[in-house]
């Protein structure tokens, strides 16, 4: 029993490895696309309630580190028009990849839980956007719908969380906020991609 205890204690206090890899996942706290409806013209959107992808972290001296992620999500939206001639609707879906790079600082702590804060930039790109437009007389598909303004955008990121360390495993729940500089999609008074993005994420690294 004593050798096992000494092994666990020693593993828990070993210096952090300079590089760690893992996975990060979570849920969005607001919608990817905001929609409104009016008589004869309405829009609906659904963002898949998960975000997931690999993460990489380079540990630096004095509590600093650099984290890079590749986070995936999927969304779709629909526009219905009954006042057009002929009436019809459009259905679109797309994958979305987000690539944040953050400089993080972990506060000193004698416990196995260390608070941290981070800030950086994020690049976001749509992949595989497809819209099908159907009316009572025809149907067509496009990868460049009229509401698409920017397939790629950049934003500023801040986050705060806890690094819970047990043996070789780090579990990091956090809240993250991103402000995008431009919108992916916009349809005046009907549909807009959200420039404010809030997420709850959990990273697991080794």
HELIX and SHEET records of a PDB file:
HELIX    1   1 UNK A    2  UNK A   13  1                                  12    
HELIX    2   2 UNK A   61  UNK A   63  5                                   3    
SHEET    1   A12 UNK A  37  UNK A  38  0                                        
SHEET    2   A12 UNK A  41  UNK A  47 -1                                        
SHEET    3   A12 UNK A  71  UNK A  81 -1                                        
SHEET    4   A12 UNK A  88  UNK A 106 -1                                        
SHEET    5   A12 UNK A  64  UNK A  69 -1                                        
SHEET    6   A12 UNK A  51  UNK A  59 -1                                        
SHEET    7   A12 UNK A  19  UNK A  28 -1                                        
SHEET    8   A12 UNK A 196  UNK A 205 -1                                        
SHEET    9   A12 UNK A 169  UNK A 180 -1                                        
SHEET   10   A12 UNK A 152  UNK A 166 -1                                        
SHEET   11   A12 UNK A 113  UNK A 135 -1                                        
SHEET   12   A12 UNK A 139  UNK A 142 -1                                        
SHEET    1   B 3 UNK A  33  UNK A  35  0                                        
SHEET    2   B 3 UNK A 191  UNK A 193 -1                                        
SHEET    3   B 3 UNK A 186  UNK A 187 -1                                        
END                                                                             
